[in-house]
């Protein structure tokens, strides 16, 4: 059978299964081409542009984090690729305080796009996998798009309202991992063809795992249920869980989540005392929600420890939440400890 490209997969979802409209197919193809451009820019590293594309941009984002040149470049690539097509009403990004409205010179569409243009920025300069995360919502009828500030309200929808979500992971290969609500599909970028080729569909995350991902440096700040759970895993086969566990922490959510998509595991960025004032570490609208939809579509579970991430009613665009996601048995175990 001929290779199934992303375009063919999306055509099957749109024309043959009637699961997505043509505009959403077009939107996802545009985002995928932006991810290809980001992959090329990242691949140049110190050889790209004047002085290379590594290092600091000399500015801070709305999160108060120093922006890397590639953060800014990736954000610009996604904005430029998506604003003219007529499929979007507005975009929101980790790198921008307010939403970006489609300029009046272009037609507006019915979708909203949120993204973390380059997740894992602390890994850029040390050549470790990073990624792009995106989420697609419908723009509510009658939404107030009279200004960037007014447009924020249109984005404040629970994760269950997402019509598509995905991530690109820029590693030894560049992958696009996507759901349009019909399971999770993985596409590998064929650099010669310049095409994403379907290499896995109907991804299923194993319910059982021995592998956990958490930043252990925060241990003294965690809440009691997470302390208990990690202590039990560290106790290994002689402890209450009766088996030895292994740990991985890439510090790029996309890379950690993709490992879980591939072989199972549990990823935790839980609430801790030093970040309680801001609600958590990871952002709901363009990190937790898209990843939660993908994880659930692949048979996993995604919670804050106390509630399903996809059910959270957002109250601000850059809202942060605790995140515990991955293999069902382990996520349900630690969530149970939060109920105790
Ligand atoms: P820490 C990257 O900056 C990020 O937003 C996620 O991709 C990652 O999981 C987390 O932060 C890493 O945080 O505290 O380990 O640096």
Boltz pocket constraint, residues with backbone or C-beta under 6 A from the ligand:
constraints:
  - pocket:
      binder: B
      contacts: [[A, 119], [A, 120], [A, 121], [A, 122], [A, 215], [A, 251], [A, 252], [A, 253], [A, 254], [A, 269], [A, 281], [A, 282]]
      max_distance: 6.0
